[in-house]
Structure formats: structure tokens, C-alpha cells
């Protein structure tokens, strides 16, 4: 169900969002978090795996994230909001992250050791493939967040095809498919869906202003087709 009453297939599980308040560039208050979660419930989501940044600008660590999750979960119980909320993280792939993997440090994961990762938007790190190889060797499955938005791809998906061949999964953002980030990310996201290269969809929800674009993306033609044909892995996380 959506805000306009139009029936559509739902995603059930969101694997990418920033809903723990005051921890990164996402929700800035508990009230804002609750507003966004209530909207996700109205859109038919049954489970949220929220993923705060672990990034040079937001040097979170698992203890901080899990403490924030606990506060959020308590507020949801207090308000009698019926939705399951877990936490993982969105890891920025830099030398520090690569070293964490090599050192076998705690990595926040979801759904059987899946790890959400991102790269810089402008420049691809030269060691990305090596970091993904080591992450897989440690027993984790890398999931690349919002590949449709990386400027360095210059509209080409050839590198993404290579990543898929080495076992990296792809997560496209619903807001991209709803036009929030402009035409090029929307077109690349649709192309990845048409080529059946998308493993997960996610909201990447940061603030309430994203919700209209999220809903537009959820109702988009190729998203509804992927849901109808059961081509996404989100539902496996319930």
C-alpha cells in the first residue's frame, strides 16, 4: 500500500537506511526516525536492517551502533509499532576497512554475513577488488551499495559485471529509480534491473524528504517486474 492508495507489490525488507538518530548524516532525532519508520510500515515493509555509516567522517564502531539500535527498538516498543528493526553498517572501503578485514575485526553484517560496502563517488579505490577478495575469504559476502550512483563508472556497467563474476552482490537504491539523484543513476539502475544484475533493493533513507522518491521507485515498472518475478533477495531476510 502506498500514500496514494495504489496497490503494488511490496519489498518486505529494507537492507539500507540511516535511521539510528544522531549517528551519521541520516536521522537527526528520534522523532525523525519514528516518522520515517511509520512511513516504511505504511509502504508495506515488515523488517528494516538499518546501516549507519562507518566512514572517515562518521567513525562509528559496532558498540555505538548497537547501543543506538537498542534505544530505537525501545522507542518502537513504547509506541507499539509492529516492525522488526536490526542493524548492520555501511562500510566505506578504504585502507582502514581493508585492514579491519585482514585483522579479522568485528564486521557488522546482515542475513548470513552479508556486508554492505560503498566506495567514493568520484574515484574508485585501486585496491577495491583486493579488499573484496579478502572480505569473501573471511566468510563474508560483499554487497555494493548504490552502484548506479558512482560517477567514475561513466555510465558503463562493465566493471559491475566483473564484480558480479567475483561474487560481489549489488544493491540499487529505490530513490535513484524514483529520480531523486537525476537521470543517469535512474537509467543505470533500470539497466541493472533489466539485466537481472540487482540482488537487493534498498531505501538508503536518510530523511523524510526522501520518502516520495522512495515510493516512486518502489512503484517503478522494472522494480514491480522484479518483485513479481521474485528476482530479488530481500524477501529471503524475513
CORNOR-V175768 format. One record per residue. N is the residue number from 1. RES is the residue in one small letter. SS is DSSP state (alpha for helix, beta for strand, coil for the rest). BURIAL is 1 if it has 24 or more other C-alpha atoms within 12 Angstrom, else 0. D_FIRST is the distance of its C-alpha to the first C-alpha in Angstrom with 1 decimal. Layout:
n:N res:RES ss:SS burial:BURIAL d_first:D_FIRST
n:N res:RES ss:SS burial:BURIAL d_first:D_FIRST
This chain:
n:1 res:x ss:coil burial:0 d_first:0.0
n:2 res:x ss:coil burial:1 d_first:3.8
n:3 res:x ss:coil burial:0 d_first:7.1
n:4 res:x ss:coil burial:0 d_first:8.2
n:5 res:x ss:coil burial:0 d_first:6.1
n:6 res:x ss:coil burial:0 d_first:6.4
n:7 res:x ss:coil burial:0 d_first:5.2
n:8 res:x ss:coil burial:1 d_first:6.4
n:9 res:x ss:coil burial:1 d_first:8.1
n:10 res:x ss:coil burial:1 d_first:7.7
n:11 res:x ss:coil burial:1 d_first:11.0
n:12 res:x ss:coil burial:1 d_first:11.5
n:13 res:x ss:beta burial:1 d_first:14.6
n:14 res:x ss:beta burial:1 d_first:15.5
n:15 res:x ss:coil burial:1 d_first:19.3
n:16 res:x ss:coil burial:1 d_first:20.3
n:17 res:x ss:beta burial:1 d_first:20.0
n:18 res:x ss:coil burial:1 d_first:22.5
n:19 res:x ss:coil burial:1 d_first:21.4
n:20 res:x ss:coil burial:1 d_first:24.7
n:21 res:x ss:coil burial:1 d_first:26.3
n:22 res:x ss:coil burial:1 d_first:29.6
n:23 res:x ss:coil burial:1 d_first:30.2
n:24 res:x ss:coil burial:1 d_first:29.7
n:25 res:x ss:coil burial:1 d_first:28.2
n:26 res:x ss:coil burial:1 d_first:24.7
n:27 res:x ss:coil burial:1 d_first:23.9
n:28 res:x ss:coil burial:0 d_first:26.9
n:29 res:x ss:coil burial:1 d_first:26.3
n:30 res:x ss:alpha burial:1 d_first:24.7
n:31 res:x ss:alpha burial:0 d_first:23.0
n:32 res:x ss:alpha burial:1 d_first:21.4
n:33 res:x ss:alpha burial:1 d_first:20.4
n:34 res:x ss:alpha burial:1 d_first:18.7
n:35 res:x ss:alpha burial:1 d_first:16.9
n:36 res:x ss:alpha burial:1 d_first:15.5
n:37 res:x ss:alpha burial:1 d_first:14.7
n:38 res:x ss:alpha burial:1 d_first:12.8
n:39 res:x ss:alpha burial:1 d_first:10.6
n:40 res:x ss:alpha burial:1 d_first:10.2
n:41 res:x ss:alpha burial:1 d_first:9.4
n:42 res:x ss:alpha burial:1 d_first:6.6
n:43 res:x ss:coil burial:1 d_first:5.3
n:44 res:x ss:coil burial:1 d_first:6.1
n:45 res:x ss:coil burial:1 d_first:9.7
n:46 res:x ss:coil burial:1 d_first:12.4
n:47 res:x ss:beta burial:1 d_first:15.4
n:48 res:x ss:beta burial:1 d_first:16.9
n:49 res:x ss:beta burial:1 d_first:20.3
n:50 res:x ss:beta burial:1 d_first:21.5
n:51 res:x ss:coil burial:1 d_first:24.5
n:52 res:x ss:coil burial:1 d_first:26.9
n:53 res:x ss:beta burial:1 d_first:29.5
n:54 res:x ss:beta burial:1 d_first:32.8
n:55 res:x ss:beta burial:1 d_first:34.6
n:56 res:x ss:coil burial:0 d_first:38.0
n:57 res:x ss:coil burial:0 d_first:36.4
n:58 res:x ss:beta burial:0 d_first:34.5
n:59 res:x ss:coil burial:0 d_first:36.9
n:60 res:x ss:coil burial:1 d_first:34.7
n:61 res:x ss:coil burial:1 d_first:35.7
n:62 res:x ss:alpha burial:1 d_first:34.1
n:63 res:x ss:alpha burial:0 d_first:35.5
n:64 res:x ss:alpha burial:1 d_first:34.1
n:65 res:x ss:alpha burial:1 d_first:30.6
n:66 res:x ss:alpha burial:1 d_first:30.6
n:67 res:x ss:alpha burial:0 d_first:32.0
n:68 res:x ss:alpha burial:1 d_first:29.2
n:69 res:x ss:alpha burial:1 d_first:26.6
n:70 res:x ss:alpha burial:0 d_first:28.4
n:71 res:x ss:alpha burial:1 d_first:28.2
n:72 res:x ss:alpha burial:1 d_first:24.5
n:73 res:x ss:alpha burial:1 d_first:24.0
n:74 res:x ss:alpha burial:0 d_first:26.2
n:75 res:x ss:alpha burial:0 d_first:24.4
n:76 res:x ss:alpha burial:1 d_first:21.1
n:77 res:x ss:alpha burial:0 d_first:23.1
n:78 res:x ss:alpha burial:0 d_first:24.7
n:79 res:x ss:coil burial:0 d_first:21.4
n:80 res:x ss:coil burial:0 d_first:20.1
n:81 res:x ss:coil burial:0 d_first:17.0
n:82 res:x ss:coil burial:0 d_first:16.0
n:83 res:x ss:coil burial:1 d_first:15.6
n:84 res:x ss:beta burial:1 d_first:18.4
n:85 res:x ss:beta burial:1 d_first:19.9
n:86 res:x ss:beta burial:1 d_first:22.8
n:87 res:x ss:beta burial:1 d_first:24.9
n:88 res:x ss:coil burial:1 d_first:26.8
n:89 res:x ss:coil burial:1 d_first:28.0
n:90 res:x ss:beta burial:1 d_first:28.1
n:91 res:x ss:beta burial:1 d_first:31.8
n:92 res:x ss:beta burial:1 d_first:33.7
n:93 res:x ss:coil burial:1 d_first:36.1
n:94 res:x ss:coil burial:1 d_first:39.5
n:95 res:x ss:alpha burial:0 d_first:42.9
n:96 res:x ss:alpha burial:0 d_first:42.0
n:97 res:x ss:alpha burial:1 d_first:39.0
n:98 res:x ss:alpha burial:1 d_first:41.1
n:99 res:x ss:alpha burial:0 d_first:43.7
n:100 res:x ss:alpha burial:0 d_first:41.3
n:101 res:x ss:alpha burial:1 d_first:40.5
n:102 res:x ss:alpha burial:0 d_first:44.2
n:103 res:x ss:coil burial:0 d_first:45.0
n:104 res:x ss:coil burial:0 d_first:42.4
n:105 res:x ss:coil burial:0 d_first:40.9
n:106 res:x ss:coil burial:0 d_first:37.8
n:107 res:x ss:coil burial:1 d_first:34.7
n:108 res:x ss:coil burial:1 d_first:31.3
n:109 res:x ss:coil burial:1 d_first:29.2
n:110 res:x ss:beta burial:1 d_first:26.1
n:111 res:x ss:coil burial:1 d_first:25.5
n:112 res:x ss:coil burial:0 d_first:29.1
n:113 res:x ss:coil burial:0 d_first:30.8
n:114 res:x ss:beta burial:1 d_first:28.6
n:115 res:x ss:beta burial:1 d_first:29.5
n:116 res:x ss:beta burial:1 d_first:27.6
n:117 res:x ss:beta burial:1 d_first:30.2
n:118 res:x ss:beta burial:1 d_first:30.5
n:119 res:x ss:coil burial:1 d_first:33.5
n:120 res:x ss:coil burial:1 d_first:34.9
n:121 res:x ss:coil burial:0 d_first:33.1
n:122 res:x ss:coil burial:0 d_first:36.5
n:123 res:x ss:coil burial:0 d_first:38.8
n:124 res:x ss:coil burial:0 d_first:38.3
n:125 res:x ss:coil burial:0 d_first:40.3
n:126 res:x ss:coil burial:0 d_first:43.2
n:127 res:x ss:coil burial:0 d_first:42.8
n:128 res:x ss:alpha burial:1 d_first:39.0
n:129 res:x ss:alpha burial:1 d_first:39.8
n:130 res:x ss:alpha burial:0 d_first:42.3
n:131 res:x ss:alpha burial:1 d_first:39.9
n:132 res:x ss:alpha burial:1 d_first:37.3
n:133 res:x ss:alpha burial:0 d_first:40.2
n:134 res:x ss:alpha burial:1 d_first:41.2
n:135 res:x ss:alpha burial:1 d_first:37.7
n:136 res:x ss:alpha burial:1 d_first:37.4
n:137 res:x ss:alpha burial:0 d_first:40.9
n:138 res:x ss:coil burial:0 d_first:39.9
n:139 res:x ss:coil burial:0 d_first:37.4
n:140 res:x ss:coil burial:1 d_first:34.2
n:141 res:x ss:beta burial:1 d_first:31.8
n:142 res:x ss:beta burial:1 d_first:31.2
n:143 res:x ss:beta burial:1 d_first:27.8
n:144 res:x ss:beta burial:1 d_first:28.3
n:145 res:x ss:beta burial:1 d_first:25.7
n:146 res:x ss:coil burial:1 d_first:24.7
n:147 res:x ss:alpha burial:1 d_first:27.5
n:148 res:x ss:alpha burial:1 d_first:26.4
n:149 res:x ss:alpha burial:1 d_first:27.6
n:150 res:x ss:coil burial:1 d_first:31.1
n:151 res:x ss:alpha burial:0 d_first:33.6
n:152 res:x ss:alpha burial:0 d_first:36.4
n:153 res:x ss:alpha burial:0 d_first:34.8
n:154 res:x ss:coil burial:0 d_first:35.6
n:155 res:x ss:coil burial:0 d_first:33.0
n:156 res:x ss:coil burial:0 d_first:34.5
n:157 res:x ss:coil burial:1 d_first:32.7
n:158 res:x ss:alpha burial:0 d_first:36.0
n:159 res:x ss:alpha burial:0 d_first:36.1
n:160 res:x ss:alpha burial:1 d_first:32.6
n:161 res:x ss:alpha burial:0 d_first:33.8
n:162 res:x ss:alpha burial:0 d_first:36.7
n:163 res:x ss:alpha burial:1 d_first:34.6
n:164 res:x ss:alpha burial:1 d_first:32.5
n:165 res:x ss:alpha burial:0 d_first:35.9
n:166 res:x ss:coil burial:1 d_first:37.0
n:167 res:x ss:coil burial:1 d_first:33.9
n:168 res:x ss:coil burial:1 d_first:31.8
n:169 res:x ss:beta burial:1 d_first:28.1
n:170 res:x ss:beta burial:1 d_first:25.9
n:171 res:x ss:beta burial:1 d_first:22.7
n:172 res:x ss:beta burial:1 d_first:21.2
n:173 res:x ss:beta burial:1 d_first:19.2
n:174 res:x ss:alpha burial:1 d_first:15.8
n:175 res:x ss:alpha burial:1 d_first:17.3
n:176 res:x ss:alpha burial:1 d_first:20.2
n:177 res:x ss:alpha burial:1 d_first:18.2
n:178 res:x ss:coil burial:1 d_first:16.7
n:179 res:x ss:coil burial:1 d_first:20.3
n:180 res:x ss:coil burial:1 d_first:20.9
n:181 res:x ss:coil burial:1 d_first:24.2
n:182 res:x ss:coil burial:0 d_first:25.5
n:183 res:x ss:alpha burial:0 d_first:26.1
n:184 res:x ss:alpha burial:1 d_first:28.0
n:185 res:x ss:alpha burial:1 d_first:25.5
n:186 res:x ss:alpha burial:1 d_first:22.8
n:187 res:x ss:alpha burial:1 d_first:25.3
n:188 res:x ss:alpha burial:1 d_first:26.5
n:189 res:x ss:alpha burial:1 d_first:23.0
n:190 res:x ss:alpha burial:1 d_first:22.3
n:191 res:x ss:alpha burial:1 d_first:25.8
n:192 res:x ss:alpha burial:1 d_first:25.3
n:193 res:x ss:alpha burial:1 d_first:22.2
n:194 res:x ss:alpha burial:0 d_first:24.2
n:195 res:x ss:coil burial:0 d_first:27.1
n:196 res:x ss:coil burial:1 d_first:25.1
n:197 res:x ss:coil burial:1 d_first:26.3
n:198 res:x ss:coil burial:1 d_first:23.1
n:199 res:x ss:coil burial:1 d_first:22.9
n:200 res:x ss:beta burial:1 d_first:20.2
n:201 res:x ss:beta burial:1 d_first:17.5
n:202 res:x ss:beta burial:1 d_first:17.3
n:203 res:x ss:coil burial:1 d_first:16.1
n:204 res:x ss:coil burial:1 d_first:19.7
n:205 res:x ss:beta burial:1 d_first:18.2
n:206 res:x ss:coil burial:1 d_first:21.3
n:207 res:x ss:coil burial:1 d_first:20.4
n:208 res:x ss:alpha burial:1 d_first:17.8
n:209 res:x ss:alpha burial:0 d_first:18.8
n:210 res:x ss:alpha burial:1 d_first:17.4
n:211 res:x ss:alpha burial:1 d_first:13.7
n:212 res:x ss:alpha burial:1 d_first:13.5
n:213 res:x ss:alpha burial:1 d_first:15.2
n:214 res:x ss:alpha burial:1 d_first:13.1
n:215 res:x ss:alpha burial:1 d_first:9.9
n:216 res:x ss:alpha burial:1 d_first:12.3
n:217 res:x ss:alpha burial:1 d_first:13.7
n:218 res:x ss:alpha burial:1 d_first:10.6
n:219 res:x ss:coil burial:1 d_first:10.2
n:220 res:x ss:coil burial:1 d_first:14.0
n:221 res:x ss:alpha burial:0 d_first:15.9
n:222 res:x ss:alpha burial:1 d_first:17.7
n:223 res:x ss:alpha burial:1 d_first:15.0
n:224 res:x ss:alpha burial:1 d_first:13.0
n:225 res:x ss:alpha burial:0 d_first:16.5
n:226 res:x ss:alpha burial:1 d_first:17.4
n:227 res:x ss:alpha burial:1 d_first:14.4
n:228 res:x ss:alpha burial:0 d_first:15.3
n:229 res:x ss:coil burial:0 d_first:18.9
n:230 res:x ss:coil burial:0 d_first:18.4
n:231 res:x ss:coil burial:1 d_first:20.5
n:232 res:x ss:coil burial:1 d_first:19.2
n:233 res:x ss:coil burial:1 d_first:20.6
n:234 res:x ss:alpha burial:1 d_first:17.8
n:235 res:x ss:alpha burial:1 d_first:17.0
n:236 res:x ss:alpha burial:0 d_first:20.7
n:237 res:x ss:alpha burial:1 d_first:20.5
n:238 res:x ss:coil burial:0 d_first:18.7
